[in-house]
Amino acid sequence: MTPTLLMDQPPNTASATPTPANASRAGARGVPLIFEQSTPGARAVDLPALDVPEAAEPAGLLADGPPALPEVGQLELVRHYTHIAARNFSVDANFYPLGSCTMKYNPRVNETAAAMPGFTAVHPLQDDQDAQGTLAMLYQLRTWLAQIAGLDEVCLQPCAGAHGEYAALKVIRAYFQDPQGGNAPQRRTVLAPDTAHGTNPASCAMCGANVVKVPSKDGLVDLEALRGLVNDETAALMITNPNTAGLFDGTITQIADILHEAGALLYLDGANMNAIAGVSRPGDFGVDVMHFNTHKTFSTPHGCGGPGAGPIAVRSFLSPYLPVPQVVCETDAAGGSRYRWENSRPKSIGKVRGFTGQFGVLLRCWAYIAACGPEGLRDISHTAVLSANYLAAKLRDQYETPYFDPQNKRFCAHEFITVPKRLLAKGVTLVDIAKRLIDHGIHPPTMHWPVHDCFMIEPTETESLAVLDRFVEVMLKIADEIAADPEALKAAPRNAPVSRLDEVGAARNPVLKYEG
Ligand SMILES: *Cc1c(COP(=O)(O)O)cnc(C)c1O
């Protein structure tokens, strides 16, 4: 796969608005469906002759006929999937500045670590003494993450950021319900800023908490409004810091005080830890409980909902409620370390995931932190922040940055928002600009969130200055194109395998099965 895959392709001559019928045919751009390549009798593998006696199928279990599967040779099969795979848009092939998602490069060494037979062959029910290396890794990871968080204990079990939110909210609930704990069962309200990621209110709803929105002022939490909303029914505030507008909220310790004085807790959505890891610790700025998105901050190729891991970190007063089992370390008679799974935690919320969580993802996270070390992690955060500020500064003459204003010392963290009002006033939409970026082999940034008509741009720390400069060049070129002829953008993307899709048609009349 070449990095300029999309640009190498000839202009698209297919119809710009496919009907549901031709939209179902990958064949419009030269990759026929596998069903269309079927040749009766062709096989991808030859099975050896039976070496056991043939048995009759039980009556009544036989289908009416063979399934309508495509019949192709092995080479056709391999080529088919290779062609399709080459159409994937990925971080490995292209720049992917998708704000909030942290689509960064994942070093190959982590894949090598995750593929080591000692790890891949271990069984989750193996005796502890036969899996000491695996347990040592998990134990070390949980202590490292606690250090990075500045909190007391980490549970590795949740398997996504959203899942971490869910587990942590359950822990908070268990704490307030416990007469020996928070002893305030009426605390069922969770506050969330209006810039919160959709998973925050969704997780609250899943846990039966009432969600109350906290308004923002200049992109940050409105402290006065927050004071007015906190009361003796408040369990916690879920805050993302730096937030989804790309701003680090410098009033975070005041926010923590407001919550704590009212007997409530401060929850940090740690999706944006790649801006502060190794620089500041959430525990130091007042956070009581948080989740990590290891696939964003550390490593693991992710997209389309997975895979990931969402470890949660808590202060010690919340430890009794964490999910079990927990990996623990003991010193044996000879003074060596022994690791084992610990299940006895009577107040635990129980399991939120089978076995140990997403082991392979946790291993990649361990490998990434081990390779970087404390200094490396700090470098990552500095670079992520520098890259975003660089792009914002280079683009803001053409793409307005409402929250970024270096003259007044308003900088961004690892991502920033642009609301390109002047360009949109010329008759193009945000989608037109996004589609034009695809022509240049660049994945469009996150759109229309957290504010309408915005791009949220996150370059990440892994892109070189040359790539950032090329992105600026493309964005400025698009601005020039809009100035010259806004209508021309309506035909974008011209170089992609398919042009504008009928998105409404795809939602209303989806074609979900092959009709030959
Ligand atoms: C990605 C993200 C989440 C959800 O995390 P998943 O790992 O995708 O479940 C939550 N909050 C913010 C701010 C995010 O960017």
The ligand as an SDF file (V2000), in Angstrom:
LIG
                    3D

 15 15  0  0  0  0  0  0  0  0999 V2000
  -13.1200    8.8100   22.4220 C   0  0  0  0  0  0  0  0  0  0  0  0
  -13.7380    9.5420   23.5390 C   0  0  0  0  0  0  0  0  0  0  0  0
  -14.5890    8.8840   24.4540 C   0  0  0  0  0  0  0  0  0  0  0  0
  -15.0450    7.4540   24.2840 C   0  0  0  0  0  0  0  0  0  0  0  0
  -13.9930    6.5530   24.2970 O   0  0  0  0  0  0  0  0  0  0  0  0
  -14.0670    5.1130   23.5810 P   0  0  0  0  0  0  0  0  0  0  0  0
  -12.7820    4.5090   23.9300 O   0  0  0  0  0  0  0  0  0  0  0  0
  -14.2590    5.3880   22.1260 O   0  0  0  0  0  0  0  0  0  0  0  0
  -15.2470    4.4090   24.1630 O   0  0  0  0  0  0  0  0  0  0  0  0
  -15.0530    9.6080   25.5360 C   0  0  0  0  0  0  0  0  0  0  0  0
  -14.7540   10.9050   25.6870 N   0  0  0  0  0  0  0  0  0  0  0  0
  -13.9620   11.5820   24.8160 C   0  0  0  0  0  0  0  0  0  0  0  0
  -13.6550   13.0230   25.0610 C   0  0  0  0  0  0  0  0  0  0  0  0
  -13.4420   10.9210   23.7090 C   0  0  0  0  0  0  0  0  0  0  0  0
  -12.6700   11.5760   22.8370 O   0  0  0  0  0  0  0  0  0  0  0  0
  1  2  1  0
  2  3  1  0
  2 14  2  0
  3  4  1  0
  3 10  2  0
  4  5  1  0
  5  6  1  0
  6  7  2  0
  6  8  1  0
  6  9  1  0
 10 11  1  0
 11 12  2  0
 12 13  1  0
 12 14  1  0
 14 15  1  0
M  END
$$$$
